[in-house]
Structure formats: structure tokens, C-alpha cells
């Protein structure tokens, strides 16, 4: 997202925070998906790691997928899933197993 790079985002940022804009956007996508009988799944990079204040504002039907290529500590992965759950949301852990010494290799 290029915050403040367009007239539209500059206008929105005058009255709302980035967290509010993200949450409203994701919730609007959720409404579209739900209307089509689908579930919205969003990446965890922004909503969990960069702007976690978004989490309490999200519709509880949205699924968070935490795709983490680098983390090799399973306790930290479980902590991320717990953090999402603490906000009443569901999470899917999707670590990059090719980077794990205990996981499969794709060589």
C-alpha cells in the first residue's frame, strides 16, 4: 500500500487511521465473499505482524493465514496462532516447511 501516494489515500488518511482503512477494506471484502458463499482468507503479514491493531476490528469469520518462510521456532508459530485466537479469529499456520530441519524438503 502506498499510503499518501494518491489523492484517494491522502483524503482517507485525513479522517481515518491506516488500521481503520485496512480493517474496513478487509471487512468489505469479507462481505463480498460471504455474499458469494465463500470464506475470506487473508495473509497474516500485515494484520498479525505489521499492524496487529487491525485484528480486533476484523469480522470474526475472516481466516488469517500466517505464511512464514523464515521462522523455525514452533513455539513462536504457536504464539502467533494464539494471538489471532485471542481476538476471536481463526488462523491457519502455513510455515515454509522447506526451511525447517524437521520438515519436508523440495530439492
C-alpha positions as CSV (number, residue, x, y, z in Angstrom):
1,X,0.0,0.0,0.0
2,X,1.4,3.4,-1.0
3,X,0.0,5.4,2.0
4,X,-0.5,9.0,0.9
5,X,0.8,8.4,-2.6
6,X,-2.5,9.0,-4.2
7,X,-5.2,11.7,-3.7
8,X,-7.6,9.0,-2.6
9,X,-5.4,7.7,0.2
10,X,-4.4,11.2,1.3
11,X,-8.1,12.1,1.5
12,X,-8.9,8.9,3.6
13,X,-5.9,9.5,5.9
14,X,-7.3,12.9,6.9
15,X,-10.2,11.3,8.7
16,X,-9.1,7.7,9.4
17,X,-6.0,5.8,10.5
18,X,-4.3,3.2,8.4
19,X,-5.6,0.5,10.8
20,X,-9.2,1.7,10.3
21,X,-8.8,1.8,6.5
22,X,-7.3,-1.7,6.4
23,X,-10.0,-3.2,8.6
24,X,-12.8,-1.5,6.7
25,X,-11.3,-2.8,3.4
26,X,-10.9,-6.4,4.6
27,X,-14.4,-6.4,6.1
28,X,-15.8,-5.1,2.8
29,X,-14.0,-8.0,1.0
30,X,-15.4,-10.4,3.6
31,X,-19.0,-9.2,2.8
32,X,-18.4,-9.8,-0.9
33,X,-17.0,-13.2,-0.3
34,X,-19.8,-14.1,2.2
35,X,-22.4,-13.0,-0.4
36,X,-20.9,-15.5,-2.8
37,X,-20.9,-18.3,-0.2
38,X,-17.1,-18.1,0.2
39,X,-14.7,-17.6,3.1
40,X,-12.2,-14.8,3.0
41,X,-8.6,-15.8,3.9
42,X,-6.0,-13.0,4.4
43,X,-2.3,-13.2,4.8
44,X,-1.1,-12.6,8.3
45,X,1.9,-10.4,7.4
46,X,0.0,-7.1,7.8
47,X,-2.8,-8.0,10.2
48,X,-0.6,-10.0,12.6
49,X,2.9,-8.7,12.3
50,X,2.9,-5.2,10.9
51,X,-0.5,-3.7,12.1
52,X,-1.9,-6.1,14.8
53,X,-4.3,-3.4,15.9
54,X,-6.4,-4.4,12.9
55,X,-7.2,-7.8,14.4
56,X,-9.9,-6.7,16.9
57,X,-11.7,-4.7,14.1
58,X,-12.0,-7.7,11.8
59,X,-15.1,-9.7,11.2
60,X,-14.7,-12.9,13.2
61,X,-15.4,-15.1,10.1
62,X,-12.2,-13.9,8.4
63,X,-9.5,-16.5,8.4
64,X,-5.9,-15.4,8.9
65,X,-3.2,-17.4,7.2
66,X,0.2,-16.9,8.6
67,X,2.7,-17.8,5.9
68,X,6.1,-17.6,7.4
69,X,9.1,-18.8,5.4
70,X,11.8,-18.0,7.9
71,X,10.5,-18.9,11.4
72,X,11.9,-22.1,12.6
73,X,10.8,-22.0,16.2
74,X,7.5,-23.8,16.5
75,X,6.7,-22.1,19.8
76,X,6.7,-18.7,18.0
77,X,4.4,-20.1,15.4
78,X,2.0,-21.3,18.1
79,X,2.2,-17.9,19.8
80,X,1.1,-16.2,16.5
81,X,-1.8,-18.6,16.2
82,X,-2.8,-17.9,19.9
83,X,-2.5,-14.1,19.3
84,X,-5.0,-14.4,16.4
85,X,-7.3,-16.6,18.5
86,X,-7.2,-14.1,21.4
87,X,-9.2,-11.8,19.1
88,X,-11.8,-14.4,18.3
89,X,-10.4,-15.1,14.9
90,X,-9.3,-18.3,13.4
91,X,-5.8,-18.9,11.9
92,X,-4.1,-21.3,9.6
93,X,-0.4,-21.8,10.1
94,X,1.4,-22.2,6.8
95,X,5.1,-22.2,7.6
96,X,7.6,-22.6,4.7
97,X,8.4,-26.2,5.5
98,X,11.3,-26.3,3.1
99,X,13.2,-24.2,5.6
100,X,12.6,-26.5,8.6
101,X,15.2,-29.1,9.6
102,X,12.3,-31.3,10.8
103,X,10.1,-30.8,7.7
104,X,10.0,-32.0,4.1
105,X,12.4,-30.8,1.5
106,X,11.6,-29.9,-2.1
107,X,15.0,-30.4,-3.6
